[in-house]
Amino acid sequence: MSVKNEQIEKNLVKLTFEVSAEDFEKAINQTYKKNASKFNIPGYRKGKAPRKIVEKYYTAAIFYDDAINAVLPAAYESALEESGVDAVARPEIDVEEIKKGEPVVFTALVTTKPEVKLGDYKGIEVDKLDYTVTDEDVDKDIEATQKKNARLITIDDRAIENEDIAVIDFEGFCDGVAFDGGKGEDYELEIGSGTFIPGFEEQLVGAKTDDDVEVKVTFPEEYHADNLAGKDAVFKVKVKEIKKRELPELDDDFASEVSDFDTMAEFKVDVRKKLEEAAENKAKTDTENAIIDKVIENAEFDIPDAMKEAQIDNIVRDFAQRLAYQGMSLDMYMQYTGQTEETFRAQFGEQAEKQISGSLVLEAIQKAEGIEAGPEEVELHLVDMSKKYNMELDKLKEALSDVEKENIKKELELQKTIDMIVNNASVK
């Protein structure tokens, strides 16, 4: 493949590459075969018209989009490999030219990995961190376990109070018209949790089972749905049930049910021990993070906007997946929390920059120090993984793709780099 590499500006290159006429013709023919049944040409049974007739009837360009989508991914990857360009975000790709019997020419604006100028990364000095576990910490942990093991009981003799769980049906109206996404049934809403639009939950306090309540709210000015932003709305709410958490007594019976101990005294000792272990691990992790933060501060680099946006995409995707496990869509979450897509993404900007900064600097140090993970280290890691997942080693290796194995190698090299930096630091 012939690839032209042109530097447009810092961290932005323009790649010009092509797909041969032969390969593009094959893609067009495959596209025709795949879609032949969709074409109804006069004089031919549906799906039986020859390709030339279809192209004459609809123009030859009828198959171009699908054919381009078929050949472009592999062509772009080949162009990156041949040019040695290290892309860090989705490119902007254009089709420059399509002529029958000639190669198809593409251009791609590619954001590249920024150059890192390392500062000091050995002999970093940080203050020693020490987290003390108090009696209050122990009590809070036990109370959390108590709440987790609470029973939900139905309340029939009083109205909704703060911290109750109201089971409701609701439907929202704006200017008297129901709006999309504003309806729910048998929704369990914890009063005071701040799950819904500000002002919603407070207006349910005092309502009783079977009551119909009109909840009046105002959507935030920067709401993700433009048709609702800043507008007043009315939710018609039906209270179907009121529930309350009934906490178990903190006695020896409780201790025996939630732990391997027979008495609360023994349980408390164990809770403190685990909290102290967690505090020690946190101090260690936070100390390492403080060291790495200083190393990053000592380095010089610029993060391209496209790279930052790509990382935010990854964070949002992970967030959406976690929501899906809870039975909630991202759109629903933004609606209930009164956020726009813009404000929602903005909250991850700092996190994205920190993740990118760490990755860039640690990778630069790893290359500077020539740190690698050998085959035997990867093998030991795979052995540990097989034990963790209770799988035979050979079956685990078969299940892992080449990309996953390469990622394991990179993770090991990253950890070795962090260990080297930390071991050379001074903790006062």
HUHUTA-V289617 format. One record per pair of residues at least 24 apart in sequence whose C-alpha atoms are under 6 Angstrom apart, sorted by the first residue. I is the first residue (numbers start at 0). GAP is how many residues later the second one is. D is the distance in whole Angstrom. If there is no record, write none. Layout:
I|GAP|D + I|GAP|D
This chain:
10|100|6 + 10|101|5 + 10|103|6 + 11|98|6 + 11|99|5 + 11|100|6 + 12|96|6 + 12|97|5 + 13|94|6 + 13|95|5 + 14|92|5 + 14|93|5 + 15|90|6 + 15|91|4 + 16|88|6 + 16|89|5 + 17|86|5 + 17|87|4 + 17|88|6 + 18|84|5 + 18|85|5 + 19|83|4 + 20|80|5 + 20|81|5 + 20|82|4 + 26|40|5 + 27|35|6 + 27|39|5 + 85|26|5 + 85|27|6 + 86|24|6 + 86|25|5 + 87|24|6 + 87|25|6 + 87|219|6 + 88|217|6 + 88|218|5 + 88|221|6 + 115|184|6 + 115|185|5 + 116|182|6 + 116|183|5 + 117|181|4 + 118|179|5 + 118|180|5 + 120|174|5 + 121|302|5 + 122|301|5 + 122|302|5 + 123|301|5 + 123|302|6 + 124|300|6 + 124|301|5 + 124|302|6 + 125|301|5 + 126|300|6 + 126|301|5 + 127|299|5 + 127|300|5 + 128|154|5 + 129|153|6 + 130|148|6 + 137|134|6 + 149|95|6 + 149|96|5 + 149|97|5 + 150|94|6 + 150|95|5 + 151|92|5 + 151|93|5 + 152|90|5 + 152|91|5 + 153|88|6 + 153|89|4 + 154|87|5 + 154|88|6 + 158|47|5 + 158|48|5 + 158|49|4 + 159|45|5 + 159|46|5 + 159|47|6 + 160|44|5 + 161|29|5 + 161|30|6 + 162|27|6 + 162|28|5 + 162|29|6 + 163|26|6 + 163|27|6 + 163|79|6 + 163|80|5 + 164|24|5 + 164|25|4 + 164|77|6 + 164|78|5 + 165|75|6 + 165|76|5 + 166|73|6 + 166|74|5 + 167|70|5 + 167|71|5 + 167|72|5 + 168|68|6 + 168|69|5 + 169|66|6 + 169|67|4 + 170|64|5 + 170|65|5 + 171|62|6 + 171|63|4 + 172|60|6 + 172|61|5 + 173|59|5 + 195|140|5 + 196|139|6 + 196|140|6 + 208|30|5 + 208|31|6 + 208|32|5 + 209|29|5 + 209|30|5 + 210|28|5 + 211|25|6 + 211|26|5 + 212|24|5 + 222|115|5 + 222|116|5 + 222|117|5 + 223|115|5 + 223|116|3 + 223|117|6 + 310|41|6 + 311|40|6 + 365|51|6 + 371|41|6 + 372|40|5
